Amino acid sequence: MGDDDPAWQGKTRPSVNYDYLLVTTQQLLQTHKIDNAFPLPECTSMTDNYYVRENAYFESVDETKLSNLFARGYEEDKGIVTLKCADQTVYQDMKNTLLDDQKIFDYLRGDNASAAYVDTQEQFTLSFWLE
């Protein structure tokens, strides 16, 4: 998103974007084209991916894992929680559960919590502000 995107209005921005850190070649090719100036090995492992290491990578909608992720976000005063889904199916299931079924309010704190979020379909990520 650009700096002038209305979704940022009044929101804390993540200090670093981890969407492309140690992703697979397949994921990278969703949004980028590799110029073959020199040969690159195909990247197939997610073992060291940021979201995997932070326990924010979802292969299914996991309510316990979501609860832990949001609780940690509040405890560490992060201001924003970002989760990454394994694929389009999981991403859509997560959006249906958290947004359409409004389960996001199970994880947000406060009586008047609002679900301010940004989604990046190409990277299968959802970011929620913790207000």
Secondary structure, DSSP 8 states (H G I E B T S, - for coil): --TT-GGGTT----SS--TTTT--HHHHTTT-----SS--------TT-HHHHTT-EESS--HHHHHHHHHHHHHTT-SEEEEEESSHHHHHHHHIIIIIS-GGGGTS-STT----EEEEGGGTEEEEE--
